[in-house]
């Protein structure tokens, strides 16, 4: 579903989402299509933020668009640190 549809169905709520369609522009990830996994209560939001990996993330429907900065992992002498 589109982000605008998710915002309409879940107003002022944190959602656990999966990125289905996105593009990169100016070192930012712009997400257009998402799958809503579930709405989150205030008590579980931080736990889900910490557990989110890969294409799953937590976002609040109060934001008009899903735009996230892309951060690269630091490297030292050609080795990537994880």
C-alpha positions as a printed NumPy array, in Angstrom:
array([[ 0.   ,  0.   ,  0.   ],
       [ 1.117,  3.574, -0.416],
       [ 2.286,  5.616,  2.548],
       [-0.68 ,  7.982,  2.174],
       [-3.075,  5.016,  2.496],
       [-1.264,  3.782,  5.616],
       [-1.441,  7.279,  7.124],
       [-5.171,  7.441,  6.462],
       [-5.832,  4.003,  8.014],
       [-3.55 ,  4.504, 11.057],
       [-3.556,  8.209, 12.015],
       [-0.911,  9.394, 14.517],
       [ 0.456,  5.896, 15.127],
       [ 3.841,  4.187, 15.052],
       [ 3.804,  1.329, 12.537],
       [ 6.096, -1.621, 11.95 ],
       [ 6.567, -1.6  ,  8.175],
       [ 8.288, -3.482,  5.387],
       [ 9.741, -1.549,  2.454],
       [ 8.271, -2.86 , -0.815],
       [ 9.284, -0.101, -3.238],
       [11.749,  2.748, -2.821],
       [14.43 ,  4.764, -4.56 ],
       [17.6  ,  6.592, -3.541],
       [17.913, 10.314, -4.164],
       [20.584, 12.657, -2.746],
       [21.848, 10.026, -0.292],
       [18.331,  9.515,  1.106],
       [15.994,  6.542,  0.85 ],
       [12.519,  7.578, -0.375],
       [ 9.938,  4.852,  0.31 ],
       [ 6.765,  4.771, -1.801],
       [ 5.179,  1.352, -1.142],
       [ 5.011, -0.376,  2.242],
       [ 3.457, -3.414,  3.851],
       [ 2.014, -2.657,  7.272],
       [ 3.034, -5.478,  9.582],
       [ 1.199, -4.007, 12.568],
       [ 0.435, -0.896, 14.571],
       [ 2.556, -0.444, 17.698],
       [ 1.638,  0.647, 21.198],
       [ 3.807,  3.232, 22.938],
       [ 5.253,  0.521, 25.194],
       [ 6.528, -1.669, 22.356],
       [ 7.724,  1.01 , 19.901],
       [11.308,  1.312, 21.179],
       [11.775, -2.468, 21.33 ],
       [10.636, -2.792, 17.706],
       [12.919,  0.06 , 16.612],
       [15.882, -1.779, 18.133],
       [14.907, -5.119, 16.53 ],
       [14.144, -3.795, 13.02 ],
       [16.563, -5.089, 10.353],
       [16.782, -5.239,  6.571],
       [13.638, -3.931,  4.905],
       [11.683, -3.687,  8.17 ],
       [11.488, -0.401, 10.049],
       [ 9.314,  1.659, 12.397],
       [ 7.837,  4.989, 11.269],
       [ 5.203,  7.399, 12.583],
       [ 2.203,  8.288, 10.439],
       [ 2.468, 11.923, 11.477],
       [ 5.167, 12.322,  8.828],
       [ 3.972, 13.158,  5.332],
       [ 6.657, 11.161,  3.491],
       [ 9.05 ,  8.359,  4.345],
       [12.53 ,  9.76 ,  3.774],
       [15.535,  8.337,  5.637],
       [19.21 ,  9.297,  5.385],
       [21.531,  6.57 ,  4.124],
       [24.469,  5.976,  6.426],
       [27.461,  4.019,  5.263],
       [29.383,  1.808,  7.638],
       [32.834,  3.166,  8.462],
       [35.841,  1.371,  7.06 ],
       [39.456,  1.303,  8.168],
       [42.261,  0.423,  5.789],
       [39.929, -1.289,  3.355],
       [38.104, -3.437,  5.9  ],
       [34.459, -2.894,  6.668],
       [33.559, -2.943, 10.373],
       [30.218, -4.412, 11.356]])
